[in-house]
Amino acid sequence: MRNKVRFLLGIGLVWIEVGLLLSATASGQDDRPFVEYPAKQADYLLRLHAKDAAQGLRGELAFRADYPGGFAAWQSVARAKLADLLGLKRMKSELDHPSARFADPILEDGYTRRRGELETEPGIFIPFWLLTPTTGKNIEKRPLVICAHGHDADGWNSYAGVYRDDKHRQQTLEKDGDIGVQAVKRGFVALVPATRGLAQVASLPDPKGRHGNRPCRAQLIHCLLAGRTAVGERVWDTQRLLDWALSEIKGIDHSKVVMLGNSGGGVLTVYAAALDERIAVAVPSCSFTSFTSSTGFVFHCDCCLVPSAEVVLGDMSDIGALTAPRALLAVHGRKDGLHSFADVERAMKRVRSIYKAANATDRFHHEWGADGHKFYPNIMWPFIEAQLAK
């Protein structure tokens, strides 16, 4: 689909009041809360997002150590509920099998790049780049990586090394953003899809600017009215792309599927890996934290909203931990002003505890990069390759 897609929030209650919203840094060197609200709003938010004093969380299906049947029983029930909250069950009942079409391949240095389109539901074509190594002809089976981009209208092109001009190229490389090219040069077959509602080529328009001229918000509202979620549509597209790749691309090692993404692509990675056991290694970058700060500040974009997720599943840490016992690396930037050091550390501590309950402590790792909101290849690739070698 070549129109623009946008996600809409529209569910929250927002007060506009003369007062201060004070933001602390994410460096961990400031003891202040990430955001401080005026007293009246602060009381409301603390009550709204209140967590059980004993458990330190809320949610009917939040993981707890004494869950009947242990980790495996919790995972089965929570995963099914997550699919329901995302709207995936409804989509599955309505939609058919995907099909792909391709342009001619382009030969690059050590790999080919080919543009494809996957029809993930009737009339919805999600563009993607397929990068395939041309070196190592004797390798029978290669790992596959899906690279998910976030709030960047041209993100799928950036990841795949397709640049508008020299400035675009320079900006991408400065942030190590050519992650698909990095992957194929390491011997991976790389799939780099346009993210629905975030990429310009896979977005709906926002007539009259009703949703703030933000395609991600417009998409969310359309989804919510139809019993879906924007994240659910993105997970759906990812799973259909994986269906197609594993059945049609020859020479893929089905046991070595990786998914990674930065920012909104990292959020998508968390949800996709939580639900799809074909993903062996997941690497969300600058994205995986709690839904809210200790004072109730919502970290993620409106389009990441999953209704009732907090009261049903607890926190994003519980959702991410559904990936266990498969490998999960969470990476954050110390200078990333979108996230809070203390809240990230709190969320990662909980993920670690759930992985321990799954007897998979060696499969989860969290690390801080030195800079901001970007990929950290020097952290990511060694982890990925070490996990795939096991």
C-alpha positions as CSV (number, residue, x, y, z in Angstrom):
1,M,0.0,0.0,0.0
2,R,1.5,3.3,-1.1
3,N,-0.6,5.7,0.9
4,K,0.5,6.9,4.3
5,V,-0.5,5.1,7.5
6,R,-0.6,6.9,10.8
7,F,-1.4,5.7,14.3
8,L,-3.6,7.5,16.8
9,L,-3.7,7.5,20.5
10,G,-6.9,9.3,21.6
11,I,-7.4,7.1,24.7
12,G,-5.7,9.0,27.4
13,L,-6.9,11.9,29.5
14,V,-4.5,14.8,29.3
15,W,-4.4,17.8,31.6
16,I,-2.9,21.0,30.4
17,E,-2.0,23.1,33.4
18,V,0.5,25.8,34.3
19,G,3.2,23.8,36.0
20,L,6.5,22.1,35.5
21,L,7.2,18.8,33.9
22,L,10.8,18.3,34.9
23,S,12.8,15.8,32.9
24,A,16.0,14.2,34.4
25,T,18.7,12.7,32.2
26,A,19.0,9.0,31.4
27,S,22.6,8.9,32.4
28,G,21.9,7.5,35.9
29,Q,23.8,10.4,37.5
30,D,20.7,12.3,38.5
31,D,18.6,11.0,41.4
32,R,15.5,13.0,40.4
33,P,12.5,11.1,38.8
34,F,12.7,11.0,35.0
35,V,9.6,13.3,35.0
36,E,7.9,15.2,37.8
37,Y,4.2,16.1,37.5
38,P,2.3,18.8,39.4
39,A,0.9,17.4,42.6
40,K,-2.7,16.8,41.5
41,Q,-1.7,15.0,38.3
42,A,1.0,13.2,40.2
43,D,-1.5,11.7,42.6
44,Y,-3.8,10.6,39.8
45,L,-1.0,8.9,37.8
46,L,0.4,7.1,40.8
47,R,-3.1,5.7,41.5
48,L,-3.7,4.9,37.8
49,H,-0.5,3.0,37.4
50,A,-0.3,1.7,41.0
51,K,1.7,-1.5,41.5
52,D,1.2,-4.1,44.2
53,A,3.4,-3.3,47.1
54,A,4.5,-6.9,47.7
55,Q,5.0,-7.9,44.1
56,G,6.1,-4.5,42.7
57,L,3.8,-4.9,39.7
58,R,0.2,-5.1,38.7
59,G,-1.6,-7.3,36.2
60,E,-3.8,-10.4,36.4
61,L,-1.2,-12.3,34.4
62,A,2.0,-10.6,35.5
63,F,4.6,-13.3,36.2
64,R,5.0,-14.4,39.8
65,A,7.3,-17.0,41.3
66,D,4.4,-19.0,42.7
67,Y,2.3,-19.1,39.5
68,P,0.6,-22.5,39.4
69,G,2.5,-24.8,37.1
70,G,5.6,-22.5,37.1
71,F,7.1,-20.5,34.2
72,A,5.9,-22.8,31.4
73,A,2.3,-22.6,32.5
74,W,2.4,-18.8,32.9
75,Q,4.0,-18.4,29.5
76,S,1.3,-20.4,27.7
77,V,-1.5,-18.5,29.2
78,A,0.1,-15.0,29.0
79,R,1.2,-15.5,25.4
80,A,-2.3,-16.5,24.3
81,K,-3.7,-13.4,26.1
82,L,-1.1,-11.1,24.5
83,A,-2.1,-12.4,21.0
84,D,-5.7,-11.6,21.9
85,L,-4.9,-8.1,23.2
86,L,-2.9,-7.3,20.1
87,G,-5.9,-8.3,17.9
88,L,-3.9,-11.1,16.2
89,K,-6.6,-13.7,16.8
90,R,-9.2,-11.6,15.0
91,M,-6.7,-10.9,12.1
92,K,-5.9,-14.6,11.7
93,S,-9.6,-15.5,11.4
94,E,-10.1,-12.9,8.7
95,L,-7.0,-13.0,6.5
96,D,-5.4,-15.4,4.1
97,H,-1.8,-16.6,3.2
98,P,0.7,-14.0,2.0
99,S,2.3,-13.8,-1.5
100,A,5.3,-11.8,-2.7
101,R,6.5,-10.1,-5.9
102,F,10.0,-8.9,-6.7
103,A,12.0,-6.5,-8.9
104,D,15.3,-7.5,-10.4
105,P,18.2,-7.9,-8.0
106,I,20.9,-5.3,-7.7
107,L,24.5,-6.5,-7.3
108,E,26.5,-4.8,-4.5
109,D,29.9,-5.4,-3.0
110,G,29.6,-8.9,-1.7
111,Y,25.8,-9.2,-1.8
112,T,22.7,-8.7,-3.8
113,R,19.8,-6.4,-2.9
114,R,16.3,-7.1,-4.2
115,R,13.1,-5.1,-3.6
116,G,10.1,-7.1,-2.8
117,E,6.5,-6.6,-1.8
118,L,4.5,-9.0,0.5
119,E,0.7,-9.0,0.4
120,T,0.1,-9.6,4.1
121,E,-3.6,-9.0,3.8
122,P,-5.9,-8.3,0.8
123,G,-4.6,-5.2,-0.9
124,I,-1.9,-4.4,1.7
125,F,1.6,-4.8,0.2
126,I,4.5,-4.3,2.6
127,P,7.7,-3.4,0.7
128,F,10.9,-5.0,1.9
129,W,14.5,-5.4,0.9
130,L,16.1,-8.9,0.6
131,L,19.9,-8.8,1.0
132,T,21.7,-12.0,0.1
133,P,25.5,-12.7,0.4
134,T,27.3,-13.6,-2.8
135,T,30.4,-14.8,-1.0
136,G,30.9,-18.1,0.7
137,K,29.2,-20.1,-2.0
138,N,29.9,-23.4,-0.2
139,I,27.8,-22.4,2.9
140,E,24.7,-24.7,2.8
141,K,22.7,-22.9,5.5
142,R,22.7,-19.3,6.5
143,P,21.1,-17.5,9.4
144,L,18.3,-15.1,8.7
145,V,17.8,-11.7,10.3
146,I,14.7,-9.5,10.2
147,C,15.6,-5.8,10.7
148,A,12.7,-3.7,12.0
149,H,12.8,0.1,11.8
150,G,11.0,2.7,14.0
151,H,9.7,6.2,13.5
152,D,11.6,7.0,10.3
153,A,9.6,7.4,7.1
154,D,12.6,6.1,5.1
155,G,13.9,3.7,7.8
156,W,13.7,0.5,5.8
157,N,15.9,2.1,3.0
158,S,18.4,3.4,5.6
159,Y,18.8,0.0,7.1
160,A,19.3,-1.6,3.7
161,G,21.9,1.0,2.5
162,V,19.5,2.7,0.0
163,Y,20.2,6.4,0.3
164,R,18.4,9.5,-1.1
165,D,21.7,11.4,-1.3
166,D,25.1,11.8,0.4
167,K,23.6,13.5,3.4
168,H,21.2,10.7,4.1
169,R,24.0,8.2,3.8
170,Q,26.2,10.2,6.2
171,Q,23.4,10.5,8.8
172,T,22.7,6.8,8.6
173,L,26.3,5.7,9.0
174,E,27.0,8.1,11.8
175,K,24.4,6.2,13.9
176,D,25.5,2.7,12.6
177,G,22.0,2.6,11.0
178,D,22.8,0.4,8.0
179,I,22.1,-2.6,10.1
180,G,20.9,-4.8,7.2
181,V,24.1,-4.1,5.3
182,Q,26.1,-5.0,8.4
183,A,24.1,-8.3,8.7
184,V,24.6,-9.4,5.1
185,K,28.3,-8.6,5.2
186,R,28.5,-10.9,8.3
187,G,26.9,-13.8,6.2
188,F,23.3,-13.3,7.2
189,V,20.4,-13.3,4.7
190,A,18.7,-10.0,5.7
191,L,15.1,-9.0,5.4
192,V,14.4,-5.3,5.9
193,P,10.7,-4.5,5.7
194,A,8.9,-1.2,5.8
195,T,7.1,-0.9,9.1
196,R,3.4,-0.3,8.8
197,G,2.4,3.1,10.0
198,L,6.0,4.3,10.3
199,A,7.4,4.0,6.8
200,Q,5.9,6.4,4.3
201,V,5.3,3.7,1.7
202,A,3.2,1.6,4.3
203,S,1.1,4.3,5.9
204,L,-2.4,5.7,5.8
205,P,-3.1,9.4,5.2
206,D,-4.4,11.7,8.0
207,P,-7.1,13.8,6.2
208,K,-7.5,17.3,7.7
209,G,-4.7,16.5,10.1
210,R,-7.2,15.1,12.6
211,H,-4.6,13.0,14.3
212,G,-1.9,15.6,14.5
213,N,-0.5,14.8,11.0
214,R,1.1,11.7,12.5
215,P,0.6,8.5,10.5
216,C,1.3,6.3,13.4
217,R,-1.5,7.8,15.5
218,A,-4.0,7.7,12.7
219,Q,-3.2,4.0,12.2
220,L,-3.7,3.2,15.9
221,I,-7.2,4.7,15.9
222,H,-8.3,2.8,12.8
223,C,-7.0,-0.3,14.4
224,L,-8.7,0.2,17.8
225,L,-12.0,0.8,16.2
226,A,-11.7,-2.5,14.3
227,G,-10.6,-4.6,17.2
228,R,-6.9,-4.5,16.3
229,T,-3.8,-2.7,17.5
230,A,-1.0,-1.0,15.5
231,V,1.6,-3.2,17.1
232,G,-0.6,-6.2,16.3
233,E,-0.6,-5.3,12.6
234,R,3.2,-4.9,12.7
235,V,3.6,-8.3,14.4
236,W,1.2,-9.8,11.8
237,D,3.3,-8.4,8.9
238,T,6.5,-9.7,10.5
239,Q,5.1,-13.2,11.0
240,R,3.8,-13.3,7.5
241,L,7.2,-12.2,6.1
242,L,8.8,-14.9,8.2
243,D,6.3,-17.5,6.9
244,W,7.2,-16.5,3.3
245,A,10.9,-16.4,3.9
246,L,11.2,-19.8,5.6
247,S,9.1,-21.5,2.9
248,E,10.5,-19.7,-0.2
249,I,14.1,-18.7,0.4
250,K,16.5,-21.6,-0.1
251,G,19.4,-22.2,2.2
252,I,18.1,-20.7,5.4
253,D,18.9,-22.3,8.7
254,H,15.4,-22.3,10.3
255,S,17.0,-22.7,13.8
256,K,19.0,-19.4,13.4
257,V,16.4,-16.7,12.9
258,V,17.3,-13.3,14.5
259,M,15.1,-10.2,14.9
260,L,16.4,-6.8,15.8
261,G,15.3,-3.2,15.7
262,N,15.9,0.2,17.2
263,S,13.3,2.5,18.8
264,G,9.9,1.6,17.5
265,G,11.5,-1.3,15.7
266,G,12.8,-2.5,19.0
267,V,9.3,-2.4,20.5
268,L,8.1,-4.5,17.5
269,T,11.0,-6.9,18.1
270,V,9.9,-7.4,21.8
271,Y,6.3,-8.3,20.8
272,A,7.2,-10.4,17.8
273,A,9.8,-12.5,19.8
274,A,7.4,-12.8,22.7
275,L,4.9,-14.5,20.5
276,D,6.9,-16.3,17.8
277,E,9.2,-19.1,18.8
278,R,10.8,-19.3,15.4
279,I,12.8,-16.2,16.4
280,A,15.9,-17.7,18.1
281,V,17.6,-14.4,19.1
282,A,15.9,-11.0,19.7
283,V,17.8,-7.7,20.1
284,P,15.6,-4.7,20.9
285,S,17.7,-1.5,20.9
286,C,16.8,1.7,22.8
287,S,13.2,0.6,23.4
288,F,12.7,-2.2,25.9
289,T,11.7,-0.7,29.3
290,S,8.7,-0.3,31.5
291,F,5.4,1.1,30.1
292,T,5.7,4.0,32.5
293,S,8.3,5.7,34.8
294,S,8.0,5.6,38.6
295,T,5.9,8.7,38.3
296,G,3.6,7.6,35.5
297,F,5.4,9.1,32.5
298,V,4.6,6.9,29.4
299,F,7.8,6.1,27.6
300,H,6.6,4.9,24.2
301,C,4.8,6.5,21.3
302,D,1.0,6.4,21.2
303,C,1.2,3.8,18.4
304,C,2.7,1.3,20.8
305,L,-0.4,1.2,22.9
306,V,-1.9,-2.2,23.7
307,P,-5.2,-1.6,25.6
308,S,-5.3,-3.1,29.1
309,A,-1.8,-4.5,28.8
310,E,-0.8,-3.1,32.1
311,V,-3.7,-4.4,34.1
312,V,-3.7,-7.8,32.4
313,L,0.0,-8.6,31.7
314,G,1.8,-6.4,34.2
315,D,4.5,-4.6,32.4
316,M,6.5,-4.6,29.2
317,S,9.2,-6.6,31.1
318,D,6.7,-9.5,31.5
319,I,5.9,-9.4,27.8
320,G,9.6,-9.3,26.8
321,A,10.3,-12.2,29.1
322,L,7.8,-14.4,27.2
323,T,10.8,-14.8,24.8
324,A,12.5,-17.1,27.4
325,P,14.3,-19.5,27.2
326,R,15.4,-18.1,23.8
327,A,18.1,-15.5,23.6
328,L,17.3,-11.9,24.4
329,L,19.7,-8.9,24.4
330,A,18.4,-5.5,25.5
331,V,20.6,-2.5,24.6
332,H,20.2,1.1,25.7
333,G,22.1,4.3,25.2
334,R,23.2,6.2,28.3
335,K,22.6,9.5,26.5
336,D,19.2,8.5,25.2
337,G,16.9,11.2,26.5
338,L,13.8,9.1,25.7
339,H,14.3,6.6,28.4
340,S,15.2,6.7,32.1
341,F,18.3,4.9,33.5
342,A,16.5,3.9,36.8
343,D,13.3,2.7,35.1
344,V,15.3,0.7,32.5
345,E,17.3,-0.9,35.3
346,R,14.2,-1.8,37.2
347,A,12.6,-3.4,34.2
348,M,15.7,-5.3,33.2
349,K,16.0,-6.6,36.8
350,R,12.5,-8.1,36.4
351,V,13.2,-9.6,33.0
352,R,16.3,-11.2,34.6
353,S,14.2,-12.7,37.4
354,I,11.8,-14.2,35.0
355,Y,14.6,-15.7,32.9
356,K,15.9,-17.2,36.1
357,A,12.5,-18.8,36.7
358,A,12.7,-20.3,33.2
359,N,16.2,-21.7,34.0
360,A,17.7,-19.5,31.2
361,T,19.7,-16.9,33.0
362,D,22.5,-17.2,30.4
363,R,20.2,-16.3,27.6
364,F,19.3,-12.8,28.7
365,H,21.7,-9.9,28.7
366,H,21.3,-6.2,29.1
367,E,24.0,-3.6,28.3
368,W,24.4,0.1,28.1
369,G,26.0,1.8,25.1
370,A,27.9,5.0,25.6
371,D,25.9,7.3,23.3
372,G,22.3,8.0,22.5
373,H,19.3,6.6,20.6
374,K,21.0,4.3,18.1
375,F,22.3,0.9,17.3
376,Y,25.4,-0.5,19.1
377,P,26.9,-3.0,16.7
378,N,29.9,-3.7,18.9
379,I,27.5,-4.9,21.6
380,M,24.9,-6.6,19.4
381,W,26.8,-8.7,16.8
382,P,29.1,-10.5,19.3
383,F,26.0,-11.5,21.4
384,I,24.1,-12.6,18.3
385,E,26.9,-14.7,16.9
386,A,27.8,-16.3,20.2
387,Q,24.2,-17.3,20.8
388,L,23.8,-18.8,17.3
389,A,27.0,-20.8,17.8
390,K,25.5,-22.6,20.8
